[in-house]
Amino acid sequence: MGYDDILPHLGGFGRYQRRIYVLLCLPAICCAFHKLAGVFLLAVPDYRCQLPYELANASYAMEPERISMAFPIDTLTKKRSTCSYLDANFTESYWSGGTPAAGVRHCNQWVYDRSKFESSTVTDWDMVCDRGWLRASADSLFMVGVMLGSIGFGYLSDKYGRKPIFFASLVLQVIFGVLAGVAPEFFTYTLARMVVGATTSGVFLVAYVIAMEMVGPNDRLYAGVVCMMFFSVGYMLTAAFAYFIHEWRMLQIALTLPGVLFLCYWWFIPESARWLLSNGRPTEAIKLIERAAQCNGLTVPQEALDKLQEEDKVSSQQQEDTNEAKPSLLDVFKYPNLRRKALLIFFDWFVNSLTYYGLSWNTNNLGGNPLLNFVISGAVEIPAYSFLLVTLNRWGRRTILCGCMIFAGAMLLTTMAVPQSEQWLIVVLAMLGKMAITSSYGTVYVFSAEQFPTVIRNVALGASSTSARVGGILAPYFNLLGEYWQPLPLLIFGSLAFVGGVLSLLLPETHNQKLPETIADGENFGKQKTVPGNGGGGGIIGGGRDVERTAEEMQVLSKPEPPSSPEHHDVAVTDGATDGENRTEKY
């Protein structure tokens, strides 16, 4: 008997569970603030060189006839250069002469158009032209922090408990979020933001795990998707803060301070009962179970609680007695079919993360109103997740993953055929691509969890998530290429998404299939012929055996042993996944 067997006695997803679940979803809003704030903190307004005769408070606007006499044509962009100016004296006689100077000088200072962005880190620290790579590095290092945080805080939450690590992450997030807002220079700002990135994993990942560990297999798909929707709400609210707060330091602090409100959770949020049970603390877990039952107006039979304690002792003894070596990630690469599937899955995670974050951070470069573009980019995630709720268990995982990635790639590649004068159409196509890649990103977690055998599922998903983090780390550098040719980032994202979608057709469908448990099962899965079985299930024929599937086998994933390191991913939409598979750091 496990916690899932106790849930029916608690009324399933009852009033107590719903209340705690909603409270734990709210921190996702603050994590979205921090993950998307870089769009405004690192915003690049229009700029030009500050000419030698101009003062620091010079106006950005210049007479058209003077622009041609002051700035050369950039040979790459075919536009007036923003990083160099003509080597002239700029006297009245020069302006009236009508002949531009032949020499060129590089800029040392710049004048910014402050009509859209009053200030940003870019305007304060002149991160333009040859220093533009610093902007990409700031976002990239933030994602490095996310990766390190998912590994570190995930491990600590497994070892010391969900609740203390959640609050430790929350306190660090507030402290370093404020520090980033008062940072005197780029290095301090970037280091503080990197720590904040790590804490988004600690806050959101741990809160998500607690929430998901309270619900049973039948509710996890919906609970996971709704939690992602809270992140999308935070996504859109970030634009509301930016609309009213135009100074980047105040914006950073304003986005950080709501986290203080969650400190009061210490008195409302319990430790995870599943974690207590898996760590030999059944007495405390039973107290939480009884409290939940009382809140829901129910009573858990004493024999069920007694059996829970007895089986916990047996499980602990079995873990002490076993000395068998556990399979590792290296076993995946020893077998050709497993290796092929793993490499395809790793590539899918990389592409989904790269495209998702690339599009999320690229809204300022699409043209038109950057705030409106940003809000639309967040709003399209709601129908994307709703789509998963309706289709994921009907159409199959591979169909959704491949279809969404191919559709996203097609929409982004189509922008190449749209003239620059039709900016609205480019925005529409980019947002359709964003909606599709959000759906595929939500699907790849479930699909991957069902591809890998139980004995290595956790560590394989951790490796998959690392591939996703690499995509997020590289995304800012791909967006930087838009300075040289605006459509280039969308072309890269679209091409990779399209290729990833097509290659995913090589993966076997997992919906309503018996999940692989051993390395041998994983190697044979996808190579064997699936035939219909009784009760809507099926059998796997191969290796000299015919395995008949039951309804329970098709519905519930086999429970893996507690992982040594948790999954670290942005989207965790689970359907019947077990404790160790309900990990996320989202977005």
Secondary structure, 3 states (H helix, E strand, C coil): CCHHHHHHHHCCCCHHHHHHHHHHHCHHHHHHHHHHCHHHHCCCCCEEECCCCCCCCCCCCCCHHHHHHHCCECCCCCCECCCEEECCCCCHHHHHHCCCCCCEEECCCEEECCCCCCCCHHHHHCCCHHHCHHHHHHHHHHHHHHHHHHHHHHHHHHHHCHHHHHHHHHHHHHHHHHHHHHCCCHHHHHHHHHHHHHHHHHHHHHHHHHHHHCCCHHHHHHHHHHHHHHHHHHHHHHHHHHHHCCCHHHHHHHHHHHHHHHHHHHHCCCCCHHHHHHCCCHHHHHHHHHHHHHHCCCCCCHHHHHHHHHHHHHHHHHHHHCCCCCCCHHHHHHCHHHHHHHHHHHHHHHHHHHHHHHHHHCHHHCCCCHHHHHHHHHHCHHHHHHHHHHHHHHHCHHHHHHHHHHHHHHHHHHHHHCCCCCHHHHHHHHHHHHHHHHHHHHHHHHHHHHHCCHHHHHHHHHHHHHHHHHHHHHHHHHHHHHHCCCCHHHHHHHHHHHHHHHHHHHCCCCCCCCCCCCHHHHHHCCCCCEEECHHHCEEEEECCEEEECCHHHHHCCCCCCCCCCCCCCCCCCCCCCCHHHCCCCCC
